[in-house]
């Protein structure tokens, strides 16, 4: 038994020692791309649309005023947090994707009736993801967006529409 274990360990060491090194640059780029994609699309939910002026008031929960042309979203209450104060999400940009289209918008409001992972989009944001307003809801993926960060993707031509 000890002899078999020793033979297995020697074989393992020989295999490791004789393995060809992986090109670090290629692997590093692949890993960075995958990590960036995961970080960029951390949340999944439903995208709906709203008119900030008619639904909730022109001034969002974070303070700024908005209208149908504003590049903003209202975040679901669960992730927004305490509705009586400004959230840590206020003013942050989020990248939102639907099918093969993505856009970037700023969190300036809260949606108390939206489920975890869901965002309420202004018509301007909605229109960059889906042209049919009659759909009412679309499945989205989204995450915090950092300009010039690892979540920019040169391979996605439709990556950002702002």
C-alpha positions in Angstrom: 0.0 0.0 0.0 2.8 2.4 0.9 4.6 1.5 -2.3 1.5 2.4 -4.4 1.1 5.7 -2.6 4.7 6.5 -3.2 4.4 5.6 -6.9 1.4 7.8 -7.3 3.1 10.8 -5.6 6.2 10.4 -7.8 4.0 10.2 -10.9 2.1 13.3 -9.8 5.4 15.2 -9.3 6.7 14.2 -12.7 3.5 15.3 -14.3 3.6 18.7 -12.6 7.3 19.1 -13.3 6.9 18.3 -17.0 3.8 20.4 -17.6 4.2 23.2 -20.1 3.6 26.6 -18.6 0.4 28.4 -19.7 0.9 31.8 -21.4 0.2 34.2 -18.6 -1.1 37.0 -20.7 -3.7 34.9 -22.5 -5.0 33.3 -19.3 -4.9 36.6 -17.4 -6.9 38.3 -20.1 -9.5 35.5 -20.1 -9.8 35.6 -16.3 -10.0 39.4 -16.2 -12.7 39.3 -18.9 -14.7 36.7 -17.0 -14.4 38.5 -13.7 -15.4 41.8 -15.3 -18.5 40.1 -16.9 -19.5 38.6 -13.6 -19.1 41.8 -11.6 -20.9 43.8 -14.3 -24.0 41.7 -14.3 -24.3 40.7 -10.7 -28.1 41.1 -10.4 -31.0 39.7 -12.3 -34.6 40.8 -12.3 -37.3 42.6 -14.2 -37.1 45.9 -15.9 -40.3 48.0 -15.9 -40.7 51.6 -17.0 -42.1 54.7 -15.2 -42.7 58.4 -15.8 -40.9 60.1 -12.9 -43.1 63.2 -13.0 -46.5 61.3 -13.0 -45.5 58.3 -10.9 -43.9 59.3 -7.6 -43.1 62.9 -8.4 -40.3 64.6 -10.4 -37.9 64.6 -7.4 -36.6 61.1 -6.8 -35.7 59.5 -3.4 -32.1 60.5 -3.9 -32.9 64.2 -4.5 -32.4 65.1 -8.2 -35.4 66.0 -10.4 -36.1 63.8 -13.4 -38.4 63.5 -16.4 -39.1 60.9 -19.1 -35.9 61.9 -20.9 -33.6 61.4 -17.9 -31.1 58.6 -18.0 -32.0 57.3 -14.5 -33.5 54.3 -12.8 -35.4 53.7 -9.6 -34.0 50.8 -7.5 -36.1 48.2 -5.8 -36.8 48.9 -2.2 -35.0 45.8 -0.9 -31.6 46.9 -2.4 -32.3 50.6 -2.0 -32.7 50.2 1.8 -34.3 52.6 4.2 -36.8 54.6 2.1 -36.7 57.5 4.6 -33.0 58.3 3.8 -30.7 58.4 0.8 -29.3 55.0 -0.1 -25.6 54.2 -0.7 -26.8 53.5 -4.3 -27.8 57.1 -4.9 -25.8 58.7 -7.7 -24.2 55.4 -8.7 -24.2 54.3 -12.3 -25.5 50.9 -13.2 -25.1 49.0 -16.4 -28.3 47.3 -17.5 -28.5 44.6 -20.1 -31.4 43.0 -22.0 -30.8 40.5 -24.7 -27.7 41.9 -26.6 -28.3 45.5 -25.7 -26.8 47.4 -22.7 -27.1 50.9 -21.4 -25.8 52.9 -18.4 -28.1 54.9 -16.1 -27.8 56.6 -12.7 -29.8 55.5 -9.6 -31.8 58.6 -8.4 -35.0 57.0 -7.1 -36.5 54.1 -5.3 -39.2 51.7 -6.3 -40.9 50.4 -3.1 -43.1 47.9 -5.0 -40.3 46.4 -7.2 -38.9 43.0 -6.2 -35.2 42.4 -5.3 -33.1 42.7 -8.5 -35.7 44.7 -10.4 -35.3 48.2 -11.7 -37.8 50.8 -12.8 -36.5 52.5 -15.9 -37.4 55.9 -17.4 -38.8 55.7 -21.0 -35.4 57.0 -22.2 -33.5 54.1 -20.6 -36.2 51.6 -21.6 -36.0 52.7 -25.2 -32.3 51.9 -25.4 -33.0 48.3 -24.4 -36.5 47.6 -25.9 -38.4 49.5 -28.6 -41.8 48.0 -27.7 -43.3 49.9 -24.7 -46.3 47.6 -24.8 -44.1 44.7 -23.4 -44.3 46.4 -20.0 -41.6 44.2 -18.5 -38.3 42.8 -19.7 -35.8 40.4 -18.0 -32.6 42.4 -17.2 -29.2 41.8 -15.8 -27.4 44.7 -14.1 -24.6 45.7 -11.9 -22.7 48.8 -10.7 -20.8 50.5 -13.5 -17.4 52.1 -13.2 -16.3 54.3 -16.1 -12.9 53.1 -17.5 -13.0 50.1 -15.1 -12.7 46.4 -15.8 -16.3 46.2 -16.9 -15.7 48.0 -20.2 -15.7 45.4 -22.9 -14.2 46.2 -26.3 -16.0 43.2 -27.8 -19.5 44.5 -27.2 -20.4 47.1 -29.8 -23.8 47.6 -28.1 -22.2 47.8 -24.7 -23.2 51.3 -23.7 -25.8 53.6 -25.1 -25.6 57.0 -23.2 
